[in-house]
Amino acid sequence: MLYRMTPEQFIPAVLAEIRAELGRQGVNVTRLSAVTGISQPSLSRKLRGESPLGLLDTLLICDALHVTVPTLLGRASDMAAA
């Protein structure tokens, strides 16, 4: 389903999946910021969709949450398709 989605559909789904994973793991943005090295204000803006979430950001976040990028993207795709 991923290939049929527009960026306008997919990006919010990826951000929502990151927030969901934070909740599942009981990790807050402050802790994620410390682990990734992304400042807390910048990370908060990225997770709200107010500033772009780049590939490096995504890799750092996935690494910090011990989730692979394909897993994250697959879950986001499933979420957006539902």
C-alpha positions as CSV (number, residue, x, y, z in Angstrom):
1,M,0.0,0.0,0.0
2,L,3.0,2.3,0.6
3,Y,3.5,2.9,-3.2
4,R,-0.1,4.2,-3.5
5,M,0.2,6.9,-0.8
6,T,1.0,10.5,-1.3
7,P,3.5,12.3,0.9
8,E,0.5,14.2,2.4
9,Q,-0.9,10.9,3.5
10,F,2.3,9.1,4.5
11,I,4.3,11.7,6.4
12,P,1.5,12.2,9.1
13,A,1.2,8.4,9.4
14,V,5.0,8.0,10.0
15,L,4.9,10.7,12.6
16,A,1.9,9.1,14.3
17,E,3.7,5.7,14.3
18,I,6.8,7.3,15.9
19,R,4.6,8.8,18.6
20,A,2.8,5.5,19.0
21,E,6.1,3.7,19.5
22,L,7.2,6.2,22.0
23,G,4.0,5.5,23.9
24,R,4.4,1.7,23.6
25,Q,7.9,1.9,25.0
26,G,7.1,4.6,27.6
27,V,9.7,6.9,26.2
28,N,9.1,10.7,26.3
29,V,10.5,13.2,23.9
30,T,13.1,14.4,26.4
31,R,14.6,11.0,26.6
32,L,14.4,10.4,22.9
33,S,16.1,13.8,22.4
34,A,19.0,12.8,24.7
35,V,19.5,9.4,23.0
36,T,19.3,10.8,19.4
37,G,21.2,14.1,20.0
38,I,18.3,16.0,18.3
39,S,17.4,19.0,20.5
40,Q,14.1,18.6,22.4
41,P,12.5,21.6,20.8
42,S,13.6,20.5,17.3
43,L,12.4,17.0,17.9
44,S,9.1,18.2,19.2
45,R,8.5,20.3,16.1
46,K,9.5,17.4,13.9
47,L,7.1,15.0,15.6
48,R,4.2,17.6,15.3
49,G,5.0,18.0,11.6
50,E,6.0,21.6,12.0
51,S,9.4,21.0,10.6
52,P,10.7,18.3,8.2
53,L,11.7,14.9,9.5
54,G,14.8,13.9,7.5
55,L,16.2,10.6,6.7
56,L,19.0,11.0,9.3
57,D,16.4,11.9,11.9
58,T,14.4,8.9,11.1
59,L,17.4,6.6,11.3
60,L,18.4,8.1,14.7
61,I,14.9,7.7,16.0
62,C,14.5,4.1,14.8
63,D,17.9,3.2,16.3
64,A,17.0,4.8,19.6
65,L,13.7,2.9,19.7
66,H,15.2,-0.3,18.5
67,V,12.8,-0.4,15.5
68,T,13.9,-1.0,11.9
69,V,13.0,1.6,9.3
70,P,11.1,-1.0,7.3
71,T,9.1,-1.9,10.4
72,L,8.3,1.7,11.1
73,L,7.3,2.5,7.5
74,G,5.3,-0.7,7.3
75,R,3.3,0.1,10.4
76,A,2.8,3.7,9.1
77,S,1.5,2.3,5.8
78,D,-0.8,-0.1,7.5
79,M,-2.1,2.7,9.8
80,A,-2.7,5.1,6.9
81,A,-4.5,2.4,4.9
82,A,-6.9,1.6,7.8
